[in-house]
């Protein structure tokens, strides 16, 4: 008998109502921009968990069935801490042996439809007008209900769920997604066994509930999986996706999986394992450079930059291209590409020149200002904001975890401003070529202004440097830093000094 190893699939957990059942135990490959990845689904059907009892926001207490499901899937430990934050021997040694990044679980919540079913029982004989949605008629022979009343009732029903999601994200579940409530069937006969409410009313309530969920997800910063554009025809579920008047077919589930994988790739920013980054700080080498104070987590200085070195780092205008929007590396953090900003992919000569510049005592002292642990560069590139482009504000981190950002002025009269989240000015980059600023991206907001001649900068992202690892300069395109500082792919990434192999696999020290 021959055994063929297919690889290690990445799990996707679908948790919630009966709409999760069609996803149970699916193994599939996804091709994302010519990179093939293997996934498997894990399903937890929770028939008693509704939006309205998902969480008690006032005390942050979750439904017991939800907690039991998360523990059963080993996503929560017995003490209710997230399993991916564990620093015990089994987790750390297992990750090293498997060469597997420890990330927050990809968790899709399917919640809210049961609440609508209960609401429909109260809606027999009633109808309402849904603004800006003329596709659904209103039956004026039925008792009218004010739109504001329906909206308030749905917001009340869904609030424990939306607030529960907010707390789960803050707790460390940074890779959550929320699935839309599915479209309604137009088949009145098929749905008659569970409701007597007309199809237009069912559809309007579902549309409104999804609008509330989508707004909440946008406010929290979670992806919302909306498949209505494909599953619907004239506002109702297409017959080929209708299983029984309520549930969806496997073909519809496949569409959802495609959206889920795409969104997981698009939303890697702020998904880093904060505890493992904090552990990386503690385990990193201590640097030997002179102490340099910071002010509001910001430090600045001037590097000696010769015209030859500046010209090498700048390259030519042809080198600068719009920053790619797609993310093919689910284990690296890539922020949303700001409009108008262009970046150049450095060649070997530019990486060598950057390493020489950044290894000087002046540069290393500045890069290590305010910290005692050694750093290395996880992202190096030159970026350009052309004259006439609107100012752009760059993405920030929700939580400080040892990651630093640095910028070095190469050319142009444009400005780089740092300010606090409340808008208090912290620093403006000096106009001289070679001016550098370092800051914590969780403590300062960075805004670039083109000015009259544009602005060209060297951008650096820095992470804790492991023991016996050299200071490297890495060209990682739009990817800023790995989500797990101990385990990450560097396939097709140029670095000086070069990596040994296509995977960084560092062994963390057990702390528990």
Secondary structure, DSSP 8 states (H G I E B T S, - for coil): ---------EEEEEEESGGGGGGTT-EEEEEETTEEEEEEEEEEE-TT--TTTSEETTTTEE-HHHHHHHHHTTSB-TTS-BGGG--SHHHHHHHHHHT------EEEEE-SHHHHHHHHTT-TTEE---TT-TTS---TTSEE--HHHHHHHHHHHHHHHHHHHHHHHHHT-TTEEEE-----BS-HHHHTTT--S-HHHHHHHHHHHHHHHHHHHHHHT-EEE--HHHHEETTEE-GGGBSSSSSB-HHHHHHHHHHHHHHHHH--TT-S-HHHHHHHHHHS-B--S-----BTTEEEEE----HHHHHHHH--GGGEEE-------TTEE-----TTEEEE---HHHHHHHHHHHTSHHHHHHHTTT-SB-EEEEEEEEEEE-TT---EE----SS-SS-EEEEEEEE-S-EEEEE-TT--EEEE--SSTTEEEEE-TTT-EEEEE-TTT-EEEEEEEEEE--TT----EEE-TT--EESSTTEEE-TT-EEES--SSSEEE-------
